[in-house]
Amino acid sequence: MGARAVLPPSLRPRLALIAVLAALVVVALGVLYSGHSAPGAVDRWIFPPTADSVGPPWRQVALVLDFLGEPAGSAMVIVAGVVGCLLVRRPRAAVLVVVGAGATVGTTTVLKHVVGRTIHGPGNLSYPSGHTAFATALAVMAALLATDRLGLGRTAGTSLVLAAGLVAGAIMGWAEVGLGAHYPTDALGGWCTALAVIPASAWLVDRTADLLSDRSAGRTADAGRRAPR
């Protein structure tokens, strides 16, 4: 029996649709705020970003969350995720943690330079929020693993994935907006980026692992047929 898929087959159609819709939102917001350097009407209505929007003790909480999205903090989280997946004997999930996190962060980095939206001066690219995307990506990957281990069906599994992503994205988005690092629509863009990237990354990991497994099985079969009898 082969390794378990990281993208449960029952969730693939719905998550594919969600990924497409999320990608459309990312593109639409990117076009809308391309080259902007001020909050839009939606941003001002939700939460006017300033550098001191969050006071103690919540500011310390926000700073901790922000650290977890920085290179050192994110590396620690990724290592912990990989170790956790290996402990429960899910090597594909461990690969997904690395691939999914890397693809998500890489996508947000490219989009920031393409869109060119800034906050608090030139050079501070803000759209989409990499921190929010990273947190959402981790939550979605964890939910995919939980869906498989708990044997959840299509509706329950999809609901868990969306709920986990929404909670993680909202918490990190709150921290980033409260610290004045992003506009609310940056956080929305980051959330949608993760929802678009992770299902595709999971499918790619499964597809690659299946191809490698098939090739390995084929070579073993060929070696068996050529062995002297």
C-alpha positions as CSV (number, residue, x, y, z in Angstrom):
1,M,0.0,0.0,0.0
2,G,1.4,3.4,-0.9
3,A,1.9,6.4,1.3
4,R,-1.2,8.4,2.2
5,A,-2.0,11.4,0.1
6,V,-1.5,14.8,1.7
7,L,-4.5,16.1,-0.3
8,P,-7.4,13.8,0.5
9,P,-9.1,12.8,-2.7
10,S,-12.5,13.7,-1.3
11,L,-11.4,17.3,-0.8
12,R,-9.7,17.9,-4.1
13,P,-12.6,19.2,-6.2
14,R,-13.8,21.7,-3.6
15,L,-10.3,22.9,-2.6
16,A,-9.5,23.3,-6.3
17,L,-12.5,25.6,-6.7
18,I,-11.5,27.5,-3.6
19,A,-8.0,27.9,-4.8
20,V,-9.2,29.3,-8.1
21,L,-11.5,31.8,-6.4
22,A,-8.8,32.8,-4.0
23,A,-6.3,33.4,-6.8
24,L,-8.9,35.6,-8.5
25,V,-9.2,37.7,-5.4
26,V,-5.4,38.0,-5.1
27,V,-5.2,39.2,-8.7
28,A,-8.2,41.6,-8.3
29,L,-6.8,43.2,-5.2
30,G,-3.3,43.4,-6.7
31,V,-4.7,45.2,-9.7
32,L,-6.8,47.5,-7.5
33,Y,-4.0,48.6,-5.2
34,S,-1.1,48.4,-7.7
35,G,1.4,51.2,-7.0
36,H,-0.6,52.6,-4.1
37,S,1.0,54.0,-0.9
38,A,-2.0,54.7,1.2
39,P,-4.9,52.7,2.7
40,G,-8.0,52.3,0.5
41,A,-11.6,52.9,1.5
42,V,-12.0,49.4,2.7
43,D,-8.8,49.6,4.8
44,R,-9.9,52.8,6.5
45,W,-13.3,51.3,7.2
46,I,-12.0,48.2,8.7
47,F,-9.0,49.4,10.7
48,P,-6.9,52.5,10.0
49,P,-3.3,51.3,10.2
50,T,-1.0,53.1,12.5
51,A,2.2,52.2,14.3
52,D,0.6,52.2,17.7
53,S,-2.8,50.6,17.2
54,V,-2.2,47.8,19.7
55,G,-1.3,48.7,23.3
56,P,0.0,46.5,26.0
57,P,-0.4,43.7,26.9
58,W,-1.8,42.8,23.4
59,R,1.1,44.5,21.7
60,Q,3.5,41.8,23.1
61,V,1.2,39.1,21.8
62,A,1.3,40.8,18.4
63,L,5.1,41.1,18.5
64,V,5.4,37.3,19.3
65,L,3.1,36.5,16.4
66,D,5.1,38.8,14.1
67,F,8.3,37.1,15.1
68,L,6.9,33.7,14.1
69,G,6.6,35.0,10.6
70,E,10.1,36.4,10.4
71,P,12.9,34.2,9.0
72,A,14.2,32.9,12.3
73,G,10.8,32.3,13.8
74,S,9.3,30.7,10.6
75,A,12.3,28.4,10.4
76,M,11.6,27.2,13.9
77,V,8.0,26.6,13.1
78,I,8.8,24.8,9.9
79,V,11.3,22.5,11.7
80,A,8.8,21.8,14.4
81,G,6.2,21.0,11.7
82,V,8.5,18.6,9.8
83,V,9.5,16.8,13.0
84,G,5.8,16.5,14.0
85,C,4.9,15.0,10.7
86,L,7.8,12.5,10.9
87,L,6.8,11.5,14.4
88,V,3.3,10.5,13.1
89,R,4.9,8.8,10.2
90,R,3.7,11.1,7.5
91,P,6.8,11.8,5.3
92,R,4.7,13.3,2.5
93,A,3.2,15.8,5.0
94,A,6.7,16.7,6.1
95,V,7.7,17.4,2.5
96,L,4.5,19.5,2.1
97,V,5.4,21.6,5.1
98,V,8.6,22.6,3.4
99,V,7.3,22.9,-0.1
100,G,4.0,24.6,0.9
101,A,5.7,27.1,3.2
102,G,8.4,27.9,0.6
103,A,5.9,28.2,-2.2
104,T,3.6,30.5,-0.2
105,V,6.4,32.8,1.0
106,G,7.9,32.8,-2.5
107,T,4.6,33.7,-4.1
108,T,4.0,36.6,-1.7
109,T,7.5,37.9,-2.3
110,V,7.1,37.9,-6.1
111,L,3.6,39.5,-5.8
112,K,4.9,42.3,-3.6
113,H,7.4,43.4,-6.2
114,V,4.9,43.0,-9.0
115,V,2.1,45.0,-7.3
116,G,4.4,47.6,-5.7
117,R,2.0,48.7,-3.0
118,T,3.9,50.3,0.0
119,I,3.2,51.3,3.5
120,H,5.0,53.9,5.6
121,G,7.3,55.0,2.8
122,P,8.9,53.7,-0.3
123,G,10.6,50.3,-0.1
124,N,8.1,48.9,2.4
125,L,6.2,46.6,0.1
126,S,3.0,45.4,1.7
127,Y,0.7,43.5,-0.7
128,P,0.1,40.7,0.0
129,S,1.0,40.1,3.7
130,G,3.6,37.3,3.8
131,H,3.1,36.8,7.5
132,T,-0.6,36.2,7.1
133,A,0.0,33.9,4.1
134,F,2.5,31.9,6.1
135,A,0.3,31.5,9.1
136,T,-2.7,30.5,6.9
137,A,-0.6,28.0,5.0
138,L,0.6,26.3,8.1
139,A,-3.0,26.0,9.5
140,V,-4.3,24.7,6.2
141,M,-1.6,22.1,6.0
142,A,-2.2,21.0,9.5
143,A,-6.0,20.8,8.8
144,L,-5.3,18.6,5.7
145,L,-3.3,16.2,7.9
146,A,-6.0,16.2,10.6
147,T,-8.7,15.6,8.0
148,D,-6.9,12.4,6.8
149,R,-6.1,11.1,10.3
150,L,-9.6,11.7,11.6
151,G,-11.2,10.2,8.5
152,L,-13.3,13.3,7.9
153,G,-15.6,13.4,4.9
154,R,-15.8,16.0,2.2
155,T,-17.9,18.5,4.0
156,A,-16.3,18.2,7.4
157,G,-12.8,18.2,6.0
158,T,-13.4,21.2,3.8
159,S,-15.0,23.1,6.7
160,L,-12.0,22.2,8.9
161,V,-9.5,23.4,6.3
162,L,-11.3,26.7,5.8
163,A,-11.9,27.3,9.5
164,A,-8.3,26.6,10.4
165,G,-7.1,28.9,7.7
166,L,-9.5,31.6,8.6
167,V,-8.6,31.6,12.3
168,A,-4.9,31.5,11.7
169,G,-5.1,34.2,9.0
170,A,-7.3,36.4,11.1
171,I,-5.0,36.2,14.1
172,M,-1.9,36.9,12.2
173,G,-3.6,39.6,10.1
174,W,-4.7,41.3,13.3
175,A,-1.1,41.3,14.6
176,E,0.3,42.7,11.3
177,V,-2.4,45.4,10.9
178,G,-2.2,46.3,14.6
179,L,1.6,46.7,14.4
180,G,1.2,49.0,11.4
181,A,3.0,46.6,9.0
182,H,0.1,46.0,6.7
183,Y,-3.2,47.2,5.5
184,P,-6.3,45.0,6.1
185,T,-6.5,44.2,2.4
186,D,-2.9,43.1,2.5
187,A,-3.9,40.5,5.1
188,L,-6.8,39.5,2.9
189,G,-4.5,39.1,0.0
190,G,-2.1,37.0,2.1
191,W,-4.9,34.8,3.3
192,C,-6.1,34.2,-0.3
193,T,-2.6,33.5,-1.5
194,A,-2.2,30.6,0.9
195,L,-5.6,29.2,0.0
196,A,-4.5,29.3,-3.7
197,V,-1.0,27.9,-3.2
198,I,-1.4,25.1,-0.6
199,P,-3.9,22.9,-2.5
200,A,-1.7,23.2,-5.6
201,S,1.4,22.4,-3.6
202,A,-0.2,19.4,-1.9
203,W,-1.3,18.1,-5.3
204,L,2.2,18.5,-6.6
205,V,3.7,16.7,-3.7
206,D,1.3,13.8,-4.1
207,R,1.8,13.6,-7.9
208,T,5.6,13.7,-7.6
209,A,5.6,11.1,-4.8
210,D,3.3,8.8,-6.8
211,L,5.4,9.1,-10.0
212,L,8.6,8.3,-8.0
213,S,6.9,5.3,-6.3
214,D,5.7,4.0,-9.7
215,R,9.1,4.3,-11.2
216,S,10.7,2.5,-8.2
217,A,8.1,-0.3,-8.4
218,G,8.8,-0.6,-12.1
219,R,12.6,-0.8,-11.6
220,T,12.1,-3.5,-9.0
221,A,9.8,-5.5,-11.2
222,D,12.3,-5.3,-14.1
223,A,15.1,-6.4,-11.8
224,G,13.1,-9.3,-10.7
225,R,12.4,-10.4,-14.3
226,R,16.1,-10.2,-15.2
227,A,17.3,-12.0,-12.2
228,P,18.7,-15.5,-13.0
229,R,16.4,-18.4,-12.0
